[in-house]
Amino acid sequence: MKKPALTEPLLHRTRAAFHARLLNGVLGISSDGIPSNADASNPLSVRLARSIALQLKSGISARLKGQTSGSKFESITEEFVKESFLPLQHLRPGEWEVRKVGNRARSAIAEFEQYAHLATLEKLAKSNPEFAAVLGSDYTITPDVILIRHLEEDAAINSPNPVVDMSIARRAALRAVNGGKPLLHASISAKWTIRSDRSQNSRSEALNLMRNRKGHLPHIVVVTGEPLPSRLSSIALGTGDIDCVYHFALPELQRAVEECGESSAADTLSIMVDGKRLKDISDLPLDLAV
């Protein structure tokens, strides 16, 4: 009897779909040979980005404005997380939602249990200029893409065996009956490129998430299409704030760096990869399941 053909693994399919969406309007090479994620003034950036784009079979396209490509990259990252993480119920059961936040109101983070108190701070800041001056903006957090864990009804918690009743666990954040808000499971900063004047934005956001939470700290990650190892290292190296940086095409970047023969770039990339500070986008779904 002939064995049924094995289907292509989920993460192969979702990674390919992720790249296909990028190639349809975000990732491309201009008529003068400059890839859309390259710094045109940096020859190494152009060489690495062009190699990656060609490996992914990019064609000639007009270069999008920075804000436009950034917003599209956020949306494409959102779609990737939906398609790759939500099917992993056997690894991480629960009711999950993936949502792009982008440039929504800065109080959007207050919708979640760990940061609900920030809504009160914002009201106080608006009504009292002196209080606003003391607070500054350290409490404002606007992630690009978020992963939400919705609360569980007691019927689900008690299946297949009784776990709770109305006399116990009345402050547990996961129980819907306790009247809390959904839980922020992950904050994903999606940056198509990393320029020197913006390289610390993701770190600042991560530190605010850490300092201002009440309860469980969400995953804090960065997804990027930046080709230069030196700029990637400005976010990836070090520990304590960002969990990890995920590159949109890490194997392709490694091949590009190998081809270019730049030993310093190769060393920097190796340090990040070997130190588990830089991973491929395909690693993200399983890391979020932890």
Buried (B, 14 or more C-beta within 10 A) or exposed (E): EEEEEEEEEBBEEBBEBBBEBBBEBBBBBBEEEBBBBBBBEBEBBBBBBBBBBBBBEBEEBEBBEEEEBBBBBBBBBBBBBBBBBBEBEEEBEBBBEBBBBBEEEBBBBBBBBBBBEBEEBBEEBEEEEEEBEEBEEEBBBBBBBBBBBBBBEBEBBEEEEEEBEEEEBEEBBBBBBBEBBBBBBBBBBBBBBBEEEEBEBBBEBBBBBEEBBEBEEBBBBBBBBBBBBBBBBBBBBEEEBBBBBBBBBBEBBBBBBEEBEBEEBBEBBBBBBEEEBBBBBBBBBBBBEE
